[in-house]
């Protein structure tokens, strides 16, 4: 990700002329109704900076083309300049690619005319990942298992496959870089090979988006030495799903109740997963 002139001070980045600050609009980037999970902060009616929206991994700024704006600056939470865009004649929009390596926090959009600051708008850009549910092939055959894993020859392998549904309720994009199952599953793997997600090192989740992460460790497959197995009368326990993230940094974990019953073999086992 390219950031223009990161050494510039906040004073230089804002380029404020004393006494010339005309209108400042501040607020969080709130959930919007735009396609693709874009989140936006509307400005005051008739304002210079009219809307700040996160669309995918881009920050999109809409502004009034009638106010003489010739440059838009984006300032990071640490006060350094993230980037700057010159406006084109007749244009009302510029964008910045923030990716999934940005610093979460309050960003300031500054509209300029020459050296004069016309307006500023502050928005909090920060992801918030939550784990919604865990599902298995045997309980959710309608999921696109073959699209993800390819044609699996035996039900033994299919029965080990699992997905985790996660949602980004924050205002910025996030990249999930790790998926771990631990505790009372037949095949707990606390240090999976790679990311723990099937054939991918990361999954990017836009603000407002819900997606399924598919495990590569087959946590509900054949019972390992440390795993919990099935029994005709039922074995009950708890397992934890942990999602590692790139932007937020701190792992996100959720614990679920589980029961294995109806068989001595995992391939024929009835698995019931409920929230704790």
Backbone bond lengths (Angstrom), bond angles and torsions (degrees), N, CA, C in turn:
res aa  C-N    CA-C-N  psi(-1)  N-CA   C-N-CA  omega(-1)  CA-C   N-CA-C  phi
1 X - - - 1.461 - - 1.514 108.87 -
2 X 1.297 118.96 130.78 1.456 124.24 -178.02 1.508 110.52 -93.59
3 X 1.301 116.15 126.89 1.456 121.19 175.31 1.522 108.05 -120.20
4 X 1.323 116.49 123.15 1.464 120.84 -173.36 1.516 110.77 -78.88
5 X 1.332 116.03 129.57 1.469 122.67 172.33 1.528 112.63 48.47
6 X 1.352 119.31 60.10 1.462 120.00 -176.41 1.519 113.31 -68.58
7 X 1.344 118.49 -12.48 1.452 120.77 -177.79 1.525 112.27 -82.50
8 X 1.316 118.19 -8.78 1.454 119.88 -176.51 1.521 110.77 -67.31
9 X 1.327 116.17 144.51 1.456 120.73 178.12 1.514 110.22 -75.41
10 X 1.352 115.51 163.55 1.456 119.37 178.17 1.520 110.73 -61.22
11 X 1.333 117.03 -36.71 1.468 119.97 179.08 1.520 110.28 -61.03
12 X 1.347 116.25 -44.80 1.458 119.59 179.28 1.519 110.82 -66.78
13 X 1.339 116.32 -39.55 1.454 120.19 -178.14 1.510 111.78 -63.64
14 X 1.303 116.80 -42.56 1.459 120.06 -178.47 1.520 112.53 -76.21
15 X 1.338 115.68 -31.36 1.466 121.38 178.07 1.534 110.48 49.42
16 X 1.307 114.39 55.51 1.465 120.07 -177.64 1.515 110.62 -90.13
17 X 1.323 116.12 130.45 1.458 121.38 174.47 1.526 107.79 -91.83
18 X 1.313 117.65 127.93 1.457 121.29 -176.95 1.513 110.80 -54.68
19 X 1.330 115.00 130.10 1.459 121.37 177.52 1.504 114.47 80.06
20 X 1.348 117.30 1.63 1.460 118.60 -174.93 1.517 112.99 -109.85
21 X 1.325 117.52 5.55 1.469 119.52 178.22 1.509 108.62 -70.24
22 X 1.328 117.24 113.38 1.455 121.01 -171.23 1.514 112.54 -92.86
23 X 1.276 119.94 -57.76 1.466 119.89 -177.44 1.505 109.09 -140.87
24 X 1.307 118.29 131.46 1.448 121.63 178.72 1.506 109.22 -124.30
25 X 1.345 116.27 126.89 1.454 121.33 179.96 1.513 108.04 -118.07
26 X 1.337 117.40 122.16 1.452 121.23 -178.14 1.504 109.64 -119.04
27 X 1.334 116.57 149.34 1.461 120.18 176.07 1.504 111.33 169.05
28 X 1.335 115.94 164.13 1.453 121.36 177.75 1.513 110.14 -78.41
29 X 1.337 115.34 156.54 1.452 120.31 172.76 1.516 106.21 -80.43
30 X 1.322 117.04 106.50 1.450 121.98 -174.48 1.512 111.19 -97.59
31 X 1.347 116.45 161.30 1.455 121.22 179.84 1.515 110.45 -58.73
32 X 1.343 116.27 129.52 1.453 121.35 177.59 1.509 111.07 -115.67
33 X 1.306 116.27 -178.13 1.459 121.94 -177.49 1.517 112.71 -106.53
34 X 1.326 117.90 12.17 1.453 119.86 -177.75 1.514 110.03 -72.60
35 X 1.347 118.71 152.00 1.463 121.69 -178.70 1.511 111.45 -60.59
36 X 1.346 116.35 149.14 1.457 121.37 175.88 1.502 113.25 79.38
37 X 1.327 117.73 15.11 1.449 119.92 175.42 1.509 113.85 77.20
38 X 1.336 119.02 19.85 1.455 121.12 178.68 1.514 111.30 -63.77
39 X 1.344 117.22 137.59 1.451 122.19 178.40 1.511 108.59 -113.15
40 X 1.334 116.81 145.50 1.454 117.89 -172.16 1.511 112.64 -142.30
41 X 1.340 114.16 155.35 1.440 123.16 170.96 1.526 108.18 -118.63
42 X 1.335 118.64 108.81 1.456 119.97 177.32 1.519 110.55 -76.15
43 X 1.303 117.13 148.75 1.460 122.77 176.61 1.522 108.96 -93.84
44 X 1.328 114.95 177.26 1.454 119.32 174.94 1.528 109.44 -65.06
45 X 1.314 115.66 148.38 1.461 119.72 -179.39 1.525 109.62 -59.27
46 X 1.321 115.41 129.23 1.455 120.44 -179.98 1.513 113.45 83.74
47 X 1.361 118.32 2.76 1.449 121.29 -179.45 1.510 112.31 -73.64
48 X 1.332 115.51 167.73 1.461 120.74 -178.50 1.523 110.36 -75.52
49 X 1.340 117.24 -51.40 1.463 121.32 174.52 1.527 106.64 -89.93
50 X 1.299 117.04 107.28 1.457 120.92 -169.82 1.524 113.82 -90.12
51 X 1.339 117.65 -32.03 1.462 119.42 -179.55 1.518 110.34 -162.59
52 X 1.343 115.79 140.19 1.458 122.79 174.89 1.525 106.67 -120.36
53 X 1.325 116.99 120.54 1.464 121.87 -171.89 1.512 110.73 -129.36
54 X 1.330 116.42 138.73 1.463 121.45 170.09 1.521 107.56 -97.82
55 X 1.326 115.97 118.20 1.458 122.20 178.66 1.523 108.37 -122.98
56 X 1.321 116.02 107.51 1.462 119.50 -175.24 1.516 110.02 66.12
57 X 1.320 117.04 -115.54 1.466 121.09 177.29 1.527 111.23 -113.22
58 X 1.340 116.55 20.58 1.462 121.40 178.75 1.527 110.90 -113.48
59 X 1.327 115.60 145.41 1.458 121.94 169.20 1.522 107.46 -101.13
60 X 1.324 116.21 118.61 1.466 121.75 -175.78 1.522 108.96 -109.92
61 X 1.333 116.56 127.30 1.464 122.53 -179.39 1.521 108.87 -114.01
62 X 1.326 115.67 124.99 1.460 121.57 174.07 1.533 108.22 -105.47
63 X 1.325 116.65 136.40 1.458 121.46 -174.82 1.525 109.20 -141.16
64 X 1.316 115.62 165.40 1.454 121.05 178.37 1.523 109.57 -79.51
65 X 1.323 115.90 130.13 1.468 120.40 179.56 1.525 111.77 -85.63
66 X 1.321 116.52 -0.19 1.461 120.52 -176.13 1.526 113.00 -99.80
67 X 1.316 117.50 2.53 1.465 120.83 -174.02 1.519 113.83 -106.51
68 X 1.333 118.18 8.98 1.464 120.56 176.95 1.510 114.58 78.11
69 X 1.326 118.94 23.41 1.459 121.83 179.25 1.524 109.47 -72.38
70 X 1.332 117.33 125.20 1.466 119.50 177.91 1.528 112.74 -118.66
71 X 1.339 117.16 -5.45 1.464 119.72 178.63 1.523 109.71 -155.48
72 X 1.345 115.14 142.43 1.466 122.25 174.22 1.519 107.73 -119.90
73 X 1.335 116.85 125.64 1.459 122.58 175.46 1.523 109.95 -107.01
74 X 1.336 116.52 146.64 1.463 122.37 173.86 1.518 108.40 -120.19
75 X 1.328 115.98 121.39 1.461 122.26 -176.46 1.524 109.52 -108.40
76 X 1.343 116.05 132.48 1.451 122.67 -177.91 1.532 111.60 -75.56
77 X 1.350 117.25 168.00 1.472 120.09 177.84 1.523 113.81 -58.77
78 X 1.345 117.66 -28.68 1.467 119.96 179.83 1.523 112.77 -82.92
79 X 1.335 117.39 3.46 1.459 121.14 177.04 1.511 114.97 90.46
80 X 1.333 117.39 -4.78 1.460 120.19 179.06 1.523 110.68 -88.24
81 X 1.319 114.78 156.04 1.455 120.83 -178.94 1.520 110.07 -73.01
82 X 1.328 117.17 123.65 1.463 121.97 175.31 1.527 110.18 -80.20
83 X 1.325 116.32 -42.60 1.454 120.70 -179.57 1.507 110.90 -177.96
84 X 1.330 116.46 171.18 1.461 121.51 178.69 1.518 109.55 -143.91
85 X 1.312 115.62 146.66 1.455 121.30 -179.68 1.524 109.44 -131.35
86 X 1.324 116.25 129.64 1.461 120.20 170.84 1.520 108.53 -80.72
87 X 1.309 117.01 140.21 1.461 120.61 -177.77 1.524 109.95 -88.14
88 X 1.319 115.14 145.77 1.467 120.71 177.74 1.518 109.66 -92.70
89 X 1.311 116.31 151.77 1.460 121.02 179.87 1.525 110.43 -57.67
90 X 1.314 116.20 127.46 1.456 121.97 179.21 1.509 114.73 82.39
91 X 1.339 117.64 -7.44 1.459 120.63 -179.36 1.522 110.64 -78.40
92 X 1.326 116.11 151.83 1.457 121.83 176.81 1.524 111.82 -129.08
93 X 1.329 117.14 18.48 1.462 119.88 -175.19 1.521 111.48 -154.30
94 X 1.313 116.42 138.59 1.462 122.89 168.86 1.525 107.28 -133.66
95 X 1.337 117.14 162.72 1.455 120.36 -179.90 1.523 110.61 -140.29
96 X 1.335 115.10 154.25 1.457 123.35 175.99 1.528 107.77 -126.93
97 X 1.314 117.63 130.47 1.460 122.00 175.11 1.534 108.00 -82.21
98 X 1.348 116.53 109.98 1.466 119.75 -178.88 1.524 111.52 -95.07
99 X 1.341 117.45 -18.10 1.454 120.79 175.04 1.516 112.97 63.28
100 X 1.332 115.71 -149.96 1.470 121.66 178.55 1.527 111.08 -127.43
101 X 1.341 115.92 27.81 1.462 121.26 175.32 1.522 111.07 -125.60
102 X 1.327 115.62 18.06 1.461 120.04 -177.62 1.537 110.73 -80.17
103 X 1.317 115.28 162.36 1.459 121.43 175.63 1.528 109.17 -87.12
104 X 1.337 118.87 118.20 1.464 119.19 179.69 1.519 111.16 -68.50
105 X 1.320 115.92 147.85 1.465 120.79 -179.76 1.513 111.20 146.52
106 X 1.332 116.07 -160.97 1.463 121.71 -175.77 1.525 110.85 -88.48
107 X 1.334 115.51 121.81 1.462 122.17 176.97 1.522 109.10 -106.70
108 X 1.329 116.01 145.05 1.463 121.75 -178.96 1.519 109.90 -116.17
109 X 1.327 115.31 125.11 1.459 122.19 174.63 1.522 107.97 -96.67
110 X 1.319 117.23 128.89 1.459 122.59 -176.87 1.525 109.47 -122.12
111 X 1.328 116.39 123.09 1.465 122.25 176.44 1.527 108.97 -96.86
112 X 1.333 116.66 128.59 1.460 121.68 -174.14 1.517 111.42 -123.49
113 X 1.323 114.49 150.34 1.456 122.81 167.54 1.519 106.18 -127.82
114 X 1.319 115.43 102.62 1.460 118.94 -172.33 1.517 109.00 65.01
115 X 1.341 117.23 -123.12 1.455 122.61 178.16 1.523 112.23 -95.39
116 X 1.324 117.21 1.42 1.461 120.93 -174.80 1.524 111.37 -95.62
117 X 1.317 116.24 129.96 1.456 121.67 174.32 1.522 109.24 -80.50
118 X 1.322 116.43 119.67 1.450 121.12 179.89 1.525 112.15 -90.46
119 X 1.340 116.58 -37.35 1.461 119.82 -177.82 1.516 109.52 -164.86
120 X 1.337 115.66 157.56 1.451 123.63 174.23 1.527 109.23 -133.03
121 X 1.317 115.36 149.91 1.464 121.14 175.54 1.515 108.60 -143.25
122 X 1.332 117.08 126.98 1.461 121.95 -177.89 1.528 110.60 -106.75
123 X 1.329 116.29 135.77 1.457 122.56 -179.46 1.519 109.99 -138.12
124 X 1.320 116.79 137.50 1.458 121.67 175.42 1.525 108.26 -85.96
125 X 1.327 116.11 122.34 1.457 122.01 178.53 1.522 107.15 -114.76
126 X 1.326 115.62 106.50 1.462 120.11 -173.58 1.534 109.14 -155.81
127 X 1.338 117.95 127.79 1.464 119.68 179.21 1.523 111.34 -79.20
128 X 1.319 115.96 161.81 1.469 122.29 176.24 1.529 107.03 -148.12
129 X 1.333 115.81 102.30 1.454 121.30 -176.27 1.526 110.40 -96.02
130 X 1.332 116.36 132.02 1.452 121.83 176.23 1.521 110.33 -129.09
131 X 1.333 116.71 143.82 1.460 122.38 177.76 1.521 108.35 -90.36
132 X 1.325 117.13 123.76 1.458 122.00 -175.22 1.521 112.86 -94.83
133 X 1.324 117.91 -47.44 1.459 120.53 -177.54 1.521 110.82 -162.35
134 X 1.331 114.81 166.07 1.458 122.71 174.89 1.520 107.16 -124.96
135 X 1.329 117.89 137.01 1.452 121.31 -179.63 1.510 111.86 -137.27
136 X 1.348 115.68 156.10 1.454 122.93 -179.52 1.521 110.40 -117.34
137 X 1.322 115.18 158.11 1.467 120.13 177.34 1.522 110.58 -56.71
138 X 1.325 116.51 -45.78 1.470 119.57 -173.52 1.522 112.45 -64.53
139 X 1.343 117.59 -23.54 1.467 121.52 179.77 1.522 112.98 -101.42
140 X 1.328 117.48 -13.41 1.472 121.38 -175.47 1.529 110.54 -139.02
141 X 1.326 118.18 61.26 1.472 119.97 -176.51 1.521 113.81 -65.82
142 X 1.342 117.76 -13.51 1.467 119.85 -178.84 1.525 112.63 -76.91
143 X 1.318 118.01 -12.96 1.465 120.60 178.18 1.536 109.97 -66.55
144 X 1.345 118.36 157.13 1.478 120.64 -176.34 1.525 112.39 -78.87
145 X 1.341 117.08 59.62 1.467 120.98 -175.31 1.527 111.85 -60.98
146 X 1.321 116.76 -46.48 1.463 118.96 -177.91 1.518 112.55 -66.64
147 X 1.342 116.74 -31.15 1.465 119.92 177.30 1.522 110.71 -66.43
148 X 1.324 116.18 -34.14 1.462 120.50 -178.11 1.525 111.44 -83.55
149 X 1.342 116.31 -52.76 1.459 120.92 -173.00 1.529 113.63 -94.02
150 X 1.331 117.64 -12.85 1.448 120.47 -171.14 1.526 109.39 85.55
151 X 1.315 116.70 178.23 1.469 121.04 -179.68 1.521 109.59 -70.64
152 X 1.330 116.55 114.32 1.455 122.34 179.43 1.521 108.89 -93.20
153 X 1.315 116.80 128.19 1.461 120.46 -171.04 1.522 112.97 -74.10
154 X 1.316 118.80 -32.56 1.464 120.33 -173.18 1.522 110.78 -124.26
155 X 1.333 114.92 149.65 1.456 119.83 175.42 1.524 111.24 -66.32
156 X 1.340 117.30 -23.16 1.464 119.77 179.04 1.520 110.62 -59.75
157 X 1.332 116.90 -42.58 1.458 120.36 178.14 1.523 110.89 -73.89
158 X 1.330 116.19 -42.45 1.456 119.55 -179.83 1.522 111.57 -59.60
159 X 1.320 116.27 -39.72 1.455 119.85 -178.14 1.530 112.81 -67.20
160 X 1.305 117.58 -16.76 1.455 120.05 178.02 1.514 113.79 -87.02
161 X 1.335 116.48 -13.25 1.461 120.62 -175.53 1.528 110.80 -74.94
162 X 1.326 116.22 144.97 1.467 120.77 -177.68 1.524 109.75 -146.54
163 X 1.335 114.67 152.33 1.462 120.00 174.19 1.520 109.54 -125.99
164 X 1.314 115.85 156.65 1.463 123.26 175.87 1.525 107.24 -127.22
165 X 1.319 116.59 122.67 1.465 120.81 178.71 1.522 109.08 -89.44
166 X 1.322 116.11 126.02 1.463 121.57 179.23 1.522 109.36 -125.18
167 X 1.319 115.38 152.52 1.463 121.85 -179.22 1.520 109.43 -131.36
168 X 1.321 115.99 140.44 1.463 121.97 174.64 1.525 108.43 -102.70
169 X 1.326 115.81 101.36 1.462 120.83 -179.91 1.523 112.13 -94.03
170 X 1.317 117.24 7.33 1.453 120.88 -179.19 1.516 112.36 -87.09
171 X 1.320 115.80 -163.25 1.460 122.07 -175.92 1.520 113.37 -113.89
172 X 1.341 116.99 5.98 1.458 120.45 178.85 1.509 111.11 -137.39
173 X 1.337 118.23 159.02 1.468 121.52 179.31 1.519 111.41 -70.03
174 X 1.342 114.79 154.43 1.457 121.05 178.66 1.522 109.16 -136.77
175 X 1.323 116.39 152.52 1.461 121.97 174.18 1.523 108.45 -117.11
176 X 1.338 116.78 119.14 1.460 121.22 172.99 1.523 107.77 -82.03
177 X 1.340 116.83 127.16 1.467 120.97 -174.70 1.523 112.07 -121.56
178 X 1.331 118.10 2.95 1.452 119.33 178.78 1.512 112.02 -159.77
179 X 1.351 116.73 143.99 1.464 122.98 178.71 1.526 107.89 -138.35
180 X 1.344 116.17 122.09 1.464 121.42 -173.89 1.523 110.10 -131.03
181 X 1.344 116.64 135.39 1.457 123.65 171.59 1.526 107.73 -111.17
182 X 1.329 117.02 127.10 1.455 121.11 177.99 1.522 109.72 -137.81
183 X 1.327 116.27 163.67 1.459 120.01 179.85 1.515 111.64 94.59
184 X 1.332 116.49 -142.33 1.464 121.80 -170.02 1.530 113.13 -87.09
185 X 1.325 115.48 65.11 1.465 121.69 168.68 1.525 106.89 -116.66
186 X 1.330 118.05 156.87 1.460 119.41 -178.51 1.524 113.94 -58.39
187 X 1.322 116.16 -33.63 1.461 119.48 -176.64 1.530 110.13 -132.75
188 X 1.356 117.36 74.05 1.471 119.41 179.61 1.525 110.58 -72.32
189 X 1.335 115.67 132.48 1.461 120.59 178.30 1.522 107.46 -131.74
190 X 1.328 117.20 100.64 1.464 120.92 -176.07 1.520 112.17 -81.32
191 X 1.326 117.36 -13.33 1.462 121.02 177.06 1.528 108.26 -135.03
192 X 1.340 117.12 73.04 1.464 119.81 -175.92 1.518 112.07 -68.95
193 X 1.313 115.24 155.64 1.459 120.50 176.35 1.527 108.86 -66.94
194 X 1.310 116.47 131.99 1.471 120.67 -179.08 1.515 111.03 68.05
195 X 1.320 115.60 -138.68 1.463 120.51 -175.18 1.523 112.74 -84.86
196 X 1.324 117.73 -15.77 1.459 121.03 -172.76 1.515 112.64 85.74
197 X 1.343 117.02 -2.20 1.458 122.96 175.43 1.521 108.73 -106.71
198 X 1.312 116.32 146.70 1.455 119.83 -170.27 1.529 112.11 -70.45
199 X 1.330 115.03 116.32 1.465 124.99 174.20 1.521 114.06 51.73
200 X 1.317 116.57 38.07 1.464 120.94 172.13 1.519 109.00 -153.83
201 X 1.316 116.21 146.10 1.463 120.68 178.94 1.519 112.12 -93.37
202 X 1.342 116.84 -19.30 1.452 119.49 177.30 1.518 110.65 -158.45
203 X 1.330 114.39 153.10 1.459 121.57 175.06 1.523 107.29 -125.48
204 X 1.337 116.97 120.38 1.459 121.90 -179.60 1.526 109.12 -86.71
205 X 1.338 115.79 130.33 1.458 121.85 -178.13 1.524 108.19 -122.51
206 X 1.317 116.29 115.67 1.460 122.08 -180.00 1.522 110.11 -74.15
207 X 1.332 118.22 158.32 1.470 119.86 176.06 1.517 111.33 -59.71
208 X 1.327 116.07 134.73 1.454 121.51 -178.54 1.519 113.91 85.06
209 X 1.339 117.88 -2.11 1.464 121.20 -175.34 1.528 111.25 -95.70
210 X 1.338 116.00 143.75 1.457 123.86 172.27 1.519 108.15 -117.31
211 X 1.342 116.69 134.60 1.464 119.63 -177.96 1.516 110.53 -146.68
212 X 1.334 116.01 162.12 1.458 122.28 177.86 1.524 109.70 -101.62
213 X 1.339 115.02 133.95 1.458 122.09 172.78 1.523 107.21 -103.42
214 X 1.331 117.91 127.79 1.459 121.81 -177.60 1.525 109.71 -103.04
215 X 1.328 115.77 127.76 1.458 121.63 -174.31 1.524 111.99 -75.16
216 X 1.334 115.84 147.19 1.462 121.34 174.92 1.517 112.06 -104.02
217 X 1.343 118.13 -4.18 1.464 120.92 -173.79 1.527 113.23 -97.38
218 X 1.341 118.43 -0.07 1.460 123.12 179.38 1.537 111.38 47.92
219 X 1.346 116.55 60.30 1.478 120.49 -174.08 1.523 113.98 -63.30
220 X 1.337 118.22 -24.90 1.465 121.15 -178.57 1.527 111.58 -108.32
221 X 1.329 115.87 26.47 1.453 121.01 177.06 1.516 111.19 -86.85
222 X 1.321 116.52 -144.07 1.459 120.91 -178.91 1.524 110.82 -62.22
223 X 1.343 114.95 143.38 1.461 120.90 -177.45 1.524 110.58 -69.15
224 X 1.326 116.26 128.63 1.456 121.06 175.62 1.526 109.86 -93.67
225 X 1.325 115.74 179.26 1.461 120.61 -176.22 1.527 111.92 -60.76
226 X 1.324 118.03 -34.32 1.462 121.67 -176.89 1.519 112.78 -98.84
227 X 1.341 117.86 0.39 1.453 120.40 -173.81 1.519 114.12 -90.00
228 X 1.335 115.57 166.68 1.463 122.51 175.53 1.523 108.89 -95.52
229 X 1.324 116.30 133.32 1.450 120.66 -178.05 1.514 112.95 -102.52
230 X 1.321 114.84 -169.79 1.452 122.58 -177.64 1.520 110.03 -102.34
231 X 1.330 116.76 157.05 1.462 121.97 173.66 1.516 108.84 -147.65
232 X 1.338 118.07 153.70 1.466 120.26 179.75 1.526 112.48 -57.97
233 X 1.320 117.77 -36.54 1.465 121.32 -177.86 1.525 113.17 -87.57
234 X 1.306 116.97 -14.22 1.465 120.36 176.59 1.514 114.20 107.26
235 X 1.306 116.12 130.44 1.461 124.20 169.72 1.523 108.11 -113.17
236 X 1.326 116.55 132.09 1.462 121.00 -177.97 1.521 110.67 -118.52
237 X 1.319 115.99 147.29 1.450 120.59 178.28 1.512 111.40 -167.72
238 X 1.313 116.08 -163.06 1.453 123.08 177.79 1.527 109.33 -137.48
239 X 1.313 116.13 144.68 1.454 120.15 173.63 1.527 108.92 -132.21
240 X 1.322 115.11 159.50 1.463 121.58 -177.85 1.520 110.30 -120.54
241 X 1.317 115.62 133.51 1.464 122.45 172.67 1.528 107.93 -103.56
242 X 1.309 116.50 129.17 1.463 121.81 178.84 1.521 109.64 -120.97
243 X 1.320 115.32 129.66 1.458 122.35 178.02 1.524 108.16 -112.96
244 X 1.325 116.02 125.29 1.458 120.87 177.19 1.526 109.53 -96.97
245 X 1.324 115.72 137.09 1.465 120.69 -176.03 1.519 111.37 -121.36
246 X 1.321 115.67 157.76 1.466 121.63 -176.52 1.524 112.62 -93.07
247 X 1.320 118.38 -45.32 1.459 121.29 -175.73 1.528 110.83 -79.05
248 X 1.339 115.61 -53.87 1.463 119.91 -179.24 1.512 112.74 -66.39
249 X 1.346 116.24 -35.40 1.457 120.41 175.11 1.515 114.32 89.48
250 X 1.329 118.70 -50.45 1.458 121.31 -176.71 1.526 110.52 -76.88
251 X 1.354 117.30 135.43 1.470 119.31 177.75 1.527 110.95 -63.71
252 X 1.334 115.41 149.27 1.464 122.59 176.80 1.523 107.58 -111.35
253 X 1.354 117.59 126.04 1.457 121.38 -176.16 1.518 111.11 -126.64
254 X 1.330 115.26 150.24 1.461 121.83 175.77 1.531 107.73 -145.27
255 X 1.343 115.79 136.85 1.464 121.55 -178.81 1.528 109.87 -106.09
256 X 1.342 116.09 140.05 1.460 122.49 -178.07 1.526 109.87 -127.62
257 X 1.326 116.12 149.07 1.459 121.78 169.80 1.526 108.79 -82.40
258 X 1.348 116.30 146.93 1.456 120.12 179.45 1.524 109.94 -144.06
259 X 1.326 116.56 145.25 1.454 122.26 174.91 1.523 109.10 -133.56
260 X 1.339 115.62 134.86 1.459 122.81 178.02 1.527 107.80 -115.93
261 X 1.327 117.36 122.27 1.468 118.78 -174.19 1.525 111.42 -149.56
262 X 1.366 115.00 164.39 1.452 121.37 170.84 1.502 116.70 92.81
263 X 1.332 118.60 -2.07 1.460 120.27 -177.15 1.522 109.60 -165.00
264 X 1.316 114.81 167.59 1.468 119.86 171.31 1.520 110.95 -99.61
265 X 1.324 117.30 -6.70 1.460 122.68 -178.91 1.530 110.14 -115.03
266 X 1.322 116.30 137.32 1.461 120.26 -179.38 1.532 112.09 -64.37
267 X 1.319 117.52 -28.80 1.461 119.62 -178.20 1.519 112.14 -65.26
268 X 1.345 117.32 -24.73 1.463 121.74 179.90 1.527 112.23 -111.43
269 X 1.303 117.04 10.05 1.461 121.73 -172.15 1.529 111.73 -78.37
270 X 1.324 115.75 143.18 1.454 121.37 169.75 1.527 108.29 -89.57
271 X 1.325 116.36 122.48 1.458 121.27 -176.71 1.526 109.09 -114.49
272 X 1.324 115.73 123.50 1.465 121.66 178.87 1.517 108.86 -117.59
273 X 1.342 115.76 122.49 1.468 122.03 -179.27 1.522 108.75 -115.86
274 X 1.338 116.97 128.12 1.455 121.91 178.20 1.516 110.18 -134.77
275 X 1.319 116.68 160.42 1.454 121.45 177.67 1.519 110.48 -70.92
276 X 1.314 117.11 149.42 1.465 120.77 178.80 1.521 110.07 -78.77
